[in-house]
Amino acid sequence: MTSIEQTHYERSLRAGPRVLAKGARRTKGRATWKHNITVATLMAEMLQTTLGPKGMHKVLTDMLDTLVISGDGVTILKKFETDNPAAKIIVEMAKAIDAEVGDGVTTAVVLAGALLDNAVKLFHERIHPSIIVSGYKKALSHALDTLRSQSVPVDYLDKTVLRSVARTSLDKQLLWSGAEHLADLTAEAVIKVMSAKDGVRRLEPSEDIQLVIKTGGTILDSVLIDGVIVERQLKHPTLPRRVENARIALVDKSIRIEKTKNWSELRINSPALMRGFVEEESRILEEMVDRISSAGANVVFCQKGIDDRALYFFGMRGIMAVREVHRRDFEMLAKATHAKIAVSAWEVTPEHLGYAKLVEERDIGAETWVFVEGCENPGAVSIMLRGGIYKWVEEIKNRVKDALRNIAAIVENSRVVAGGGAAEMAAARSLRRYALTLKSKEQMAVNAFADALERIPRILAQNAGLDAISIISDIRHAQESNGISYGIDVRDGKVKDMLAAGIVDPLKVRETAWKAAVEIACTILRIDEVVWAAKRPWHERPKMTEKSVEWSRQGFIGQPGSYPMYGEPY
């Protein structure tokens, strides 16, 4: 062994055995907590300016220069590209909240950031993270009990209640002028759908209420349709463009001559045989059309294709026929018109038919759609949203989705809590009294939880340009004197009774947001070590393949194999 090798050997013995691969790195202990908490608080600071009716909006772009303008927390986080473990935890939790209740993401992230920020102060007091986690969980349990005790039962078919819930969700600066109109449309749509469910207390917004966006006009031009908008146009000049008192047939299978499954050969050696072959196909198609016509249908929606000759026969009989209807629209048509889906044209009977007062093809801007409206007791309805800019209308659609998800929580739980920071302030006051009953260091964690809750109304006031300190003091005085439902109405900057003002949130949404915030904070506090895997050298990474090159040309940038750094090639 040379002297240089001997030196390297002695150094390796002093350094100890290598566990991680070459190039890997790790952080542990206080460095890990400091790093993760810093990341989480930065994300919370990014989102906190979007909180409340007067919150700001973010402009996001990706590598393809796709522009997104949004003030919705989950929309921002889904576009947030990061490789940091703590940030990924927050993004995944935001997606889980959105999947469960559809709202409350911004509140959860901001509250989690406040909890972690307060945990740093407790670190300086020599309090172990395990004690902080235990105190936060006790505080959450007490806060949820307080929240449930101050909730108010409501009637899920009361339009005033549903309108208040929708208005609270829609009342963003971008939608300020049309929030009242959209809240009315949303509440009315839910009432129509729920009235057709015969006591079934479950609303599926994505399946029961269709949202269609179209540029042009203003928000006030948005309309509610007692039926479905089918984004298709009629493909034959003989078809009628308007049918009143429509008897609607829904056919799942294509109306055309299907190819045989087995290989066969047909020899045609004369024009007469060819003409007979074509005439036989036309005769079969005409029989299929006659079968639908004899059932009494004057409108046909087919999920798959319709032969052009069949379209001609439909037109000659005064029957409107729409082909290649999207599966979701097809199912909504069945709910709205109460039609039964027939497997094929041969099986259509009068019992399969649904009803609508009007089916009409209309030109909306540069597009042509088929409107099915005037359905009796519809199980599905449509809201057509209008606006000047596509990105703006798309943001409106996201807000209406959030409002519908909030109302779905009301339908399921039928309890609301006061908005405007009233629930957080009342829970914070109760937590401070509860902390006095604890003798351990968890008392400090409970007080830290109360401080974090008070940050929500403070941010609401700041985003509205108000004096946050004065607002917090006024809310405390009002709740002590008049009741726990007093909060800040940022529209006029006054402290008032939120229940009387109609500023309410579903109990389920608020519970989910608080639980998620504590889950995020406790998960990050329990991480005491992070290990980053070693990056492979460029020449050792997967090579480009013909398939990955084609994918990259088509714009599938994130697909595995589209670039050497994305997984193994196919």
Backbone hydrogen bonds, N-H to C=O, Kabsch-Sander energy under -0.5 kcal/mol:
donor,donor_aa,acceptor,acceptor_aa,energy
6,Q,2,T,-2.3
7,T,3,S,-2.0
8,H,4,I,-2.2
9,Y,5,E,-2.4
10,E,6,Q,-2.3
11,R,7,T,-2.2
12,S,8,H,-2.1
13,L,9,Y,-1.7
14,R,10,E,-2.0
15,A,11,R,-2.2
16,G,12,S,-1.1
24,A,21,A,-2.1
25,R,532,W,-1.9
27,T,530,V,-2.2
29,G,528,D,-2.5
31,A,28,K,-1.0
32,T,29,G,-0.6
33,W,29,G,-1.9
34,K,30,R,-2.8
35,H,31,A,-2.2
36,N,32,T,-2.8
37,I,33,W,-2.5
38,T,34,K,-2.0
39,V,35,H,-2.0
40,A,36,N,-2.5
41,T,37,I,-2.6
42,L,38,T,-2.0
43,M,39,V,-2.0
44,A,40,A,-2.1
45,E,41,T,-2.4
46,M,42,L,-1.8
47,L,43,M,-1.7
48,Q,44,A,-2.1
49,T,45,E,-0.6
50,T,47,L,-2.1
51,L,48,Q,-1.1
55,G,52,G,-1.8
56,M,49,T,-3.3
58,K,70,S,-3.1
60,L,58,K,-0.6
60,L,68,V,-3.0
62,D,66,T,-0.6
65,D,62,D,-2.2
68,V,60,L,-2.4
70,S,58,K,-2.3
70,S,68,V,-0.6
76,I,72,D,-2.1
77,L,73,G,-2.5
78,K,74,V,-2.2
79,K,75,T,-1.1
80,F,77,L,-0.9
81,E,79,K,-0.8
82,T,80,F,-0.6
88,K,84,N,-2.3
89,I,85,P,-1.9
90,I,86,A,-1.6
91,V,87,A,-2.4
92,E,88,K,-2.6
93,M,89,I,-2.2
94,A,90,I,-2.3
95,K,91,V,-2.0
96,A,92,E,-1.9
97,I,93,M,-2.3
98,D,94,A,-2.3
99,A,95,K,-2.1
100,E,96,A,-1.6
101,V,97,I,-2.8
102,G,97,I,-1.5
108,A,104,G,-2.1
109,V,105,V,-2.4
110,V,106,T,-2.6
111,L,107,T,-2.5
112,A,108,A,-2.4
113,G,109,V,-2.4
114,A,110,V,-2.0
115,L,111,L,-2.4
116,L,112,A,-2.3
117,D,113,G,-2.3
118,N,114,A,-2.3
119,A,115,L,-1.5
120,V,116,L,-1.4
121,K,117,D,-1.0
122,L,118,N,-1.5
123,F,119,A,-2.0
124,H,120,V,-1.6
125,E,121,K,-0.6
125,E,122,L,-0.6
126,R,123,F,-2.0
127,I,122,L,-1.7
128,H,126,R,-0.5
131,I,128,H,-0.8
132,I,128,H,-1.8
133,V,129,P,-2.7
134,S,130,S,-2.2
135,G,131,I,-2.4
136,Y,132,I,-2.6
137,K,133,V,-2.1
138,K,134,S,-2.0
139,A,135,G,-2.5
140,L,136,Y,-2.5
141,S,137,K,-2.1
142,H,138,K,-2.1
143,A,139,A,-2.8
144,L,140,L,-2.6
145,D,141,S,-1.7
146,T,142,H,-2.2
147,L,143,A,-2.5
148,R,144,L,-2.6
149,S,145,D,-2.0
150,Q,146,T,-1.4
151,S,147,L,-0.5
151,S,148,R,-0.8
152,V,416,V,-3.0
154,V,414,S,-2.1
156,Y,154,V,-0.6
158,D,155,D,-1.9
159,K,157,L,-0.7
162,L,158,D,-2.3
163,R,159,K,-2.6
164,S,160,T,-1.9
165,V,161,V,-2.3
166,A,162,L,-2.5
167,R,163,R,-2.6
168,T,164,S,-2.1
169,S,165,V,-1.5
170,L,166,A,-2.3
171,D,167,R,-1.7
172,K,170,L,-3.1
173,Q,53,P,-0.5
175,L,172,K,-0.9
176,W,173,Q,-1.1
178,G,175,L,-0.7
179,A,175,L,-1.2
179,A,176,W,-0.5
182,L,178,G,-2.5
183,A,179,A,-2.4
184,D,180,E,-1.9
185,L,181,H,-2.2
186,T,182,L,-2.6
187,A,183,A,-2.4
188,E,184,D,-2.4
189,A,185,L,-2.3
190,V,186,T,-2.1
191,I,187,A,-2.2
192,K,188,E,-2.2
193,V,189,A,-2.1
194,M,190,V,-3.0
195,S,191,I,-2.0
196,A,192,K,-0.7
196,A,193,V,-0.8
197,K,194,M,-1.2
198,D,195,S,-0.5
200,V,197,K,-1.2
201,R,199,G,-0.7
202,R,200,V,-1.7
207,E,204,E,-1.4
208,D,204,E,-2.9
209,I,205,P,-1.7
210,Q,381,V,-2.9
212,V,210,Q,-0.6
212,V,383,I,-2.4
214,K,385,L,-2.3
216,G,387,G,-3.4
221,D,218,T,-1.6
222,S,219,I,-2.0
223,V,384,M,-1.6
225,I,382,S,-3.1
227,G,225,I,-2.5
228,V,372,V,-1.6
230,V,228,V,-0.6
230,V,370,V,-3.0
231,E,229,I,-0.6
232,R,230,V,-2.5
239,L,236,H,-1.2
243,V,359,V,-2.7
245,N,357,K,-2.5
246,A,356,A,-2.1
248,I,246,A,-0.7
248,I,354,G,-2.2
249,A,299,V,-2.5
250,L,340,K,-0.6
251,V,249,A,-0.6
251,V,301,F,-2.6
252,D,250,L,-0.5
252,D,342,A,-3.1
253,K,343,V,-1.3
255,I,305,G,-2.2
256,R,254,S,-1.0
258,E,256,R,-0.7
268,I,266,L,-0.6
269,N,267,R,-0.5
274,M,270,S,-1.7
275,R,271,P,-2.6
276,G,272,A,-2.3
277,F,273,L,-2.2
278,V,274,M,-2.2
279,E,275,R,-2.5
280,E,276,G,-2.0
281,E,277,F,-1.7
282,S,278,V,-2.4
283,R,279,E,-2.3
284,I,280,E,-2.1
285,L,281,E,-2.3
286,E,282,S,-2.5
287,E,283,R,-2.0
288,M,284,I,-1.9
289,V,285,L,-2.2
290,D,286,E,-2.6
291,R,287,E,-2.1
292,I,288,M,-1.6
293,S,289,V,-2.6
294,S,290,D,-2.9
295,A,291,R,-0.9
296,G,293,S,-1.5
297,A,292,I,-1.4
298,N,247,R,-2.0
299,V,247,R,-1.5
300,V,320,M,-2.9
301,F,249,A,-2.6
302,C,322,V,-2.9
303,Q,251,V,-2.0
307,D,255,I,-2.5
311,L,307,D,-2.1
312,Y,308,D,-1.8
313,F,309,R,-2.0
314,F,310,A,-2.6
315,G,311,L,-2.4
316,M,312,Y,-2.2
317,R,313,F,-1.1
317,R,314,F,-0.5
318,G,315,G,-1.4
319,I,314,F,-2.8
320,M,298,N,-2.3
322,V,300,V,-2.8
324,E,304,K,-2.7
325,V,302,C,-1.9
330,F,326,H,-2.6
331,E,327,R,-2.3
332,M,328,R,-2.1
333,L,329,D,-2.2
334,A,330,F,-1.5
335,K,331,E,-1.7
336,A,332,M,-2.9
337,T,333,L,-2.6
338,H,334,A,-1.1
340,K,352,H,-1.8
342,A,250,L,-3.1
347,E,344,S,-1.1
348,V,345,A,-1.0
352,H,349,T,-1.7
353,L,350,P,-0.9
354,G,248,I,-2.6
355,Y,337,T,-1.5
356,A,246,A,-1.6
357,K,374,G,-0.7
358,L,373,E,-2.0
359,V,243,V,-2.3
360,E,371,F,-2.3
361,E,241,R,-2.4
362,R,360,E,-0.5
362,R,369,W,-2.9
364,I,362,R,-0.6
364,I,367,E,-2.9
365,G,363,D,-0.7
367,E,364,I,-1.9
369,W,362,R,-2.4
370,V,230,V,-2.7
371,F,360,E,-3.5
371,F,369,W,-0.5
372,V,228,V,-2.5
372,V,370,V,-0.5
373,E,358,L,-2.5
373,E,371,F,-0.6
375,C,226,D,-2.5
379,G,335,K,-1.6
381,V,208,D,-1.8
382,S,225,I,-2.3
383,I,210,Q,-3.2
384,M,223,V,-2.4
385,L,212,V,-3.2
385,L,383,I,-0.7
387,G,214,K,-0.8
387,G,216,G,-0.7
393,V,389,I,-2.6
394,E,390,Y,-2.6
395,E,391,K,-1.7
396,I,392,W,-2.1
397,K,393,V,-2.3
398,N,394,E,-1.8
399,R,395,E,-2.0
400,V,396,I,-2.6
401,K,397,K,-2.2
402,D,398,N,-2.0
403,A,399,R,-2.4
404,L,400,V,-2.5
405,R,401,K,-2.3
406,N,402,D,-2.3
407,I,403,A,-2.3
408,A,404,L,-2.3
409,A,405,R,-1.6
410,I,406,N,-1.5
411,V,407,I,-2.6
412,E,408,A,-1.8
413,N,409,A,-2.6
414,S,410,I,-2.3
416,V,152,V,-2.3
417,V,505,D,-2.8
419,G,503,I,-2.7
422,A,419,G,-1.5
423,A,418,A,-0.9
425,M,421,G,-2.2
426,A,422,A,-2.4
427,A,423,A,-2.3
428,A,424,E,-2.3
429,R,425,M,-2.1
430,S,426,A,-2.0
431,L,427,A,-2.3
432,R,428,A,-2.0
433,R,429,R,-1.3
434,Y,430,S,-2.1
435,A,431,L,-2.4
436,L,432,R,-0.8
437,T,434,Y,-1.4
438,L,435,A,-1.5
443,Q,440,S,-1.7
444,M,441,K,-1.3
445,A,441,K,-0.9
446,V,442,E,-2.4
447,N,443,Q,-2.0
448,A,444,M,-2.0
449,F,445,A,-2.0
450,A,446,V,-2.1
451,D,447,N,-2.2
452,A,448,A,-2.0
453,L,449,F,-2.1
454,E,450,A,-1.8
455,R,451,D,-0.7
455,R,452,A,-0.8
456,I,453,L,-1.3
458,R,454,E,-1.4
459,I,455,R,-2.3
460,L,456,I,-2.2
461,A,457,P,-2.1
462,Q,458,R,-2.2
463,N,459,I,-2.8
464,A,460,L,-1.0
465,G,462,Q,-1.6
466,L,461,A,-2.8
468,A,466,L,-1.0
471,I,467,D,-2.2
472,I,468,A,-2.5
473,S,469,I,-2.1
474,D,470,S,-2.5
475,I,471,I,-2.5
476,R,472,I,-2.2
477,H,473,S,-2.2
478,A,474,D,-2.6
479,Q,475,I,-2.8
480,E,476,R,-2.0
481,S,477,H,-1.9
482,N,478,A,-3.5
483,G,478,A,-1.0
486,Y,483,G,-1.0
487,G,496,K,-2.4
488,I,420,G,-2.4
489,D,487,G,-0.5
489,D,494,K,-2.8
490,V,488,I,-0.9
492,D,489,D,-1.2
493,G,489,D,-1.7
494,K,489,D,-1.1
496,K,487,G,-2.1
496,K,494,K,-0.6
498,M,485,S,-2.7
498,M,496,K,-0.6
501,A,497,D,-1.8
502,G,498,M,-0.7
502,G,499,L,-0.7
503,I,498,M,-2.3
504,V,502,G,-1.0
505,D,417,V,-2.4
507,L,415,R,-2.3
510,R,506,P,-1.9
511,E,507,L,-2.6
512,T,508,K,-2.4
513,A,509,V,-2.2
514,W,510,R,-2.2
515,K,511,E,-2.5
516,A,512,T,-2.5
517,A,513,A,-2.2
518,V,514,W,-2.1
519,E,515,K,-2.2
520,I,516,A,-2.6
521,A,517,A,-2.4
522,C,518,V,-2.9
523,T,519,E,-2.1
524,I,520,I,-2.2
525,L,521,A,-2.4
526,R,522,C,-1.6
527,I,524,I,-1.1
528,D,526,R,-0.7
530,V,27,T,-2.5
532,W,25,R,-3.4
532,W,530,V,-0.5
533,A,531,V,-0.5
540,E,537,P,-1.4
541,R,537,P,-0.5
541,R,538,W,-1.3
549,V,545,T,-2.5
550,E,546,E,-2.0
551,W,547,K,-2.4
552,S,548,S,-2.4
553,R,549,V,-1.8
554,Q,550,E,-1.6
555,G,551,W,-0.6
555,G,552,S,-0.7
556,F,551,W,-2.4
557,I,555,G,-2.0
559,Q,556,F,-1.0
561,G,566,Y,-2.7
562,S,559,Q,-2.3
566,Y,563,Y,-2.0
567,G,565,M,-0.9
